[in-house]
Amino acid sequence: MLPKKTSKPERRRMVFLTARAVFFGDNAQIRDRSAVKTVLQRHTATFQQAIQDFGSNIVVDIIASLLENRIFESELKAKLAFPELYQVSAVRNLQHDASEQDAARSEAEALEEISEPEVDVDGLDLDATKTELADPNTFEEPLRNLPIDLPSLFPSYLSYQVQHSLLNTVQGLLEDCCYEWAAKWIPNVLEERNWTCAEAVELGRWSQVIPQRFGKLSIDATRLDSREALAQVLQATHSLRHAAVHRLPTSGKGIEKMLNNALALVKALNDTGRIFKMEDVLKQLQARMRDMELHKNQLENELDEELRSIQEQRAALDLREKEAKINMVRQDRKNTSDISYLFGKSLGNLRSDDPATTFGMFPEDPEKESVAGSPKDISGLDGTEVGSADTRCDNMENSALDHSERAQKGAGSSESEQHDGLEDQKNGAFQSAPEETNGLE
C-alpha cells in the first residue's frame, strides 16, 4: 500500500502521539536509528497503523528527530512543538470540566452507598479521626448550556481490566506495607490476633489497629506527629479498597487520587522501597492519562473542524435552496405576466363585428384590408344593408390609417375617383341581391 498523503506537520503530530507512550523513561534517551527500529519491532501493534500510513522510513526519521530534540523528555518542549494538541476551545474546556464533575459525583455516590460504618474492635473512637468520603453535594453543578449534540470523549478511563489489575496490585502492596510495618513496630499485635501473613489482614483493619498504638510507637516508626493524622492517611485508602472489591469503574483522575493516597500512606510508614514503586506507578499513570488526553484533544479538534466544514456547506446549500425557490416564484410571475399580456391583446377582438377577426384570432393580413379604404357592406337577403366591418381593433387603427395614406399616394387617384368607384360597387351589390333571392325561392 502506498504511504498516506499528508502534510509534514500532520505526519509529525500523528507519529508523536503514537510514539509518546513508548518513548519515555530510558527509551526517551535513545538517539541511534537502529535502536529506534528495534523499539518499533518490539511494539509492532502500536506502530502498525503509522507505518502503513506513512512508511517505516518516515516513521523512524520522525521519531529520531523528536528524540534528538528531546520532545519526549519535556512536556514544555512538546507543547512548543505541537501547540494544537494542548490548545482546547473554551467550549471544550467547560465541557471537559462538566464531564469530570459528573464522573466524580457518580463515583462519590457509589462509594457512599457501599461504605459501612467503622467498627471499633479495640475501643478506639474513630469519630474524631474519621476522614469522610467526598460528599456528592459538594461538587459544582455541571454547566448545562453546552451544545447537547457535541459529543465529548472525556473523562478519560483506563480499560476496566487494567484498572482492576492496578487497584488490586496497589491494595496488595499497601497490605504488605502495613503488615511489615506492624511486624517491625508492633509485633505483639500480630501474635495476639494470629495474623501470620499480609493476606490475613484486610486493608481497612489497619486503620483501626495502627492508630490505637500510636502513643507506644518509636519516633522513627512514622513521619506523622499525631494519631489523628495517621488515622486520616489510613482511611483515605478506603476508596481504593472499595473500588477494587466492588468493581467500581473509576475515571483516570479518580484513580490518580487513589494512588496519591496510597503514596501518602507508604510515606507515613517510612517504607522507602514502596515509596519508589508508588512514585513510579503514579508517574506512569499520569503520563499515560496525558497521552490519552492528547489523543482525545486531537480527535475532538478534528471533529470540530469537520463540523465547521459541514456547517459551512449546509449554509451554502440553504442559500442555494432559498435562491432556487425565489427564482421559481420570479419565473412564474414573469410567465404569468407574459401570458396575461398576450391574452389581454386578444380581448380587443371581442369588440369587432368582422367574422374574420373572431375571438382569439387576428386577420391574416390586416394591412391589405386597410388599403381598400372602405369596409365591405353586407346586404341582407331582402336587399337591405345589414352591417359593415368599419370597426377595427384599437391596437390596429393607427397602422391601418398610415397604410391607407401610403396607398392613396401610390395610386395617384383623386378623391372623386375613389368616390365613383364606391358608388359603382354599391349599385352592383343592389342589382345582385334580387337574383340571389329568386334563386332561394
Summary of the structure (lengths in Angstrom):
residues: 441
radius of gyration: 51.1
end to end distance: 107.0
largest distance: 160.8
contacts: 1147
relative contact order: 0.06
helix: 69%
strand: 2%
